[in-house]
Every structure is written in structure tokens, then in C-alpha cells.
């Protein structure tokens, strides 16, 4: 009788394990383009902190960690454009980056933040646009933009 109880328990545990495994999948890492992740669940925000200081934030509001692979030390870029959409400044055009593979992971419910300063430039009065984005090897770049006013 004791052997029957052990056999029944073994069968129930095996069946429960099998059923639990049926509901999971290993989709692997796809550079932030995880299966089931939509643009609405990941947001990018660009906000002015002080004068020419800005913060670019990518918020992961999904249930999964997102990993971004990079081919250099560069993690993000930004541009300053005028009203005619002419690019006046690009961070990567005046910067050097270490040439080493790297990655950044944003855990579920967390954010990745980068602060940068817009350099002093002799600009005419007007409204300009600052656009920032991630620079992963593949996948979404999560672009954000804001106005930059010169009086």
C-alpha cells in the first residue's frame, strides 16, 4: 500500500511539472525586442533638468527584463535640429567611444537614465528640437524629443 502512495505522488508531481512547463517558453534575448513587448509598455522621455542639462530616460513597464547589446561605449545619441529640420549638432559626431562590446539591462518596472548637456552654441532666437535615442546594435531605439527654445 505504501508503494502505491509513493507511485501516485510521483505521477502527480510529474504531471504537475509537465503542465507547468507547457505554460512557459524561452524566447531568448532579442536585444530588447522581446516577444510580447509593445511600444506602449516601454516609454522614452526627454526632460530639461536645468538650463542646458537634459535627462533621457527609457522606462521598462513590461514584465520582463530588456537587454540591449552595444558595439561600443556609446549608449545613446542626441541631435539638435532647427525648425527646417536641419541638424545643427550630433553628440556622436564630436565624441569618441571605447570600441568594446557591452550591454545594458533594464529590469521589469525599472528605467535607464542618461544625462547630457547641450553645448553652448551661437543660435538665433527660435524653437529647436532635441532628439535622443538608444544606440543598440539591433532592436528598438526608443526615441524621445523635446523643444529647445532660444530667446
C-alpha positions in Angstrom: 0.0 0.0 0.0 2.9 2.4 0.8 4.3 1.8 -2.7 1.0 2.8 -4.3 1.0 6.1 -2.4 4.6 6.8 -3.5 3.8 5.9 -7.1 0.7 8.1 -7.0 2.6 11.0 -5.6 5.4 10.6 -8.2 2.8 10.6 -11.0 1.1 13.7 -9.6 4.4 15.5 -9.3 5.4 14.5 -12.8 2.1 15.6 -14.2 2.2 19.0 -12.4 5.7 19.6 -13.6 4.7 18.7 -17.2 1.7 21.0 -17.1 3.7 23.9 -15.6 6.3 23.5 -18.3 3.7 23.7 -21.0 2.8 27.3 -20.0 6.4 28.6 -20.3 8.6 29.5 -23.2 12.2 30.6 -23.6 12.0 33.2 -26.3 15.7 34.1 -25.8 17.2 37.6 -25.9 16.3 39.7 -28.9 18.1 43.0 -28.0 15.1 44.5 -26.3 12.6 43.3 -28.9 11.2 40.6 -26.5 8.1 38.7 -27.6 5.0 40.4 -26.2 6.7 43.7 -25.6 5.0 46.6 -27.2 6.0 50.2 -27.7 3.3 51.3 -25.2 4.9 49.3 -22.4 8.3 50.9 -23.0 8.4 54.7 -22.9 11.2 57.2 -23.6 11.2 60.6 -22.1 13.4 63.6 -22.6 13.2 66.3 -19.9 15.1 69.5 -19.2 16.7 69.4 -15.8 18.5 72.8 -15.7 19.4 75.3 -18.3 21.3 73.1 -20.9 21.1 69.9 -18.8 18.8 67.2 -20.0 17.8 63.7 -18.9 16.9 60.9 -21.3 15.0 58.1 -19.7 13.8 54.7 -21.1 11.2 53.2 -18.8 10.5 49.4 -18.9 6.9 48.9 -17.8 6.9 45.3 -19.1 7.0 42.1 -17.0 10.4 41.1 -18.5 14.0 42.5 -18.3 15.2 44.0 -21.5 18.8 43.7 -22.6 20.4 45.9 -25.2 23.7 45.0 -26.8 26.1 47.7 -27.9 29.2 47.6 -30.2 31.0 50.4 -28.4 30.9 52.5 -25.2 28.2 54.7 -26.8 24.8 54.0 -25.2 22.7 56.9 -26.6 22.9 59.8 -29.0 21.2 63.1 -29.4 20.8 65.8 -32.1 19.8 69.4 -32.1 17.8 70.5 -35.2 16.3 73.8 -36.3 12.7 74.5 -37.5 13.7 73.5 -41.0 14.8 70.1 -39.6 18.4 70.8 -40.3 20.8 69.0 -38.0 23.0 71.5 -36.1 24.6 69.2 -33.6 25.0 65.5 -33.1 26.8 64.2 -30.0 28.4 61.2 -31.7 30.0 63.4 -34.4 32.1 65.1 -31.7 32.6 62.2 -29.3 34.9 59.2 -29.1 33.8 55.9 -27.6 35.7 52.8 -26.5 35.4 50.1 -29.1 34.2 47.3 -26.8 31.1 45.2 -26.8 28.8 45.9 -23.9 25.2 45.6 -22.8 22.7 47.4 -20.6 19.7 45.6 -19.0 16.6 47.4 -17.8 14.8 45.2 -15.3 11.0 45.0 -15.3 9.5 48.1 -13.8 12.8 50.0 -13.8 14.4 52.7 -16.0 17.7 53.5 -17.7 18.7 57.2 -17.5 21.4 59.3 -19.2 22.1 63.0 -18.5 23.7 65.2 -21.1 24.4 68.8 -21.6 23.6 70.7 -24.8 26.8 72.6 -25.7 26.7 76.4 -25.9 26.2 77.4 -29.5 25.5 80.7 -31.2 21.9 80.1 -32.2 19.4 82.6 -33.5 16.2 83.1 -31.4 13.7 80.4 -32.1 12.5 76.9 -31.3 14.7 74.0 -31.9 14.2 70.3 -31.3 16.4 67.9 -29.2 16.0 64.3 -30.1 17.6 61.5 -28.0 17.7 57.7 -28.6 19.4 54.5 -27.6 22.1 53.1 -29.9 21.9 49.3 -29.6 23.3 47.0 -32.2 19.8 45.8 -33.1 16.2 46.5 -32.0 14.2 49.5 -30.9 15.9 52.8 -30.2 13.2 54.4 -28.1 13.4 57.9 -29.5 12.3 60.9 -27.4 12.3 64.6 -28.2 11.6 67.9 -26.6 11.7 71.6 -27.6 14.7 73.8 -27.0 13.9 77.5 -27.0 16.5 80.2 -27.6 15.3 83.7 -26.8 
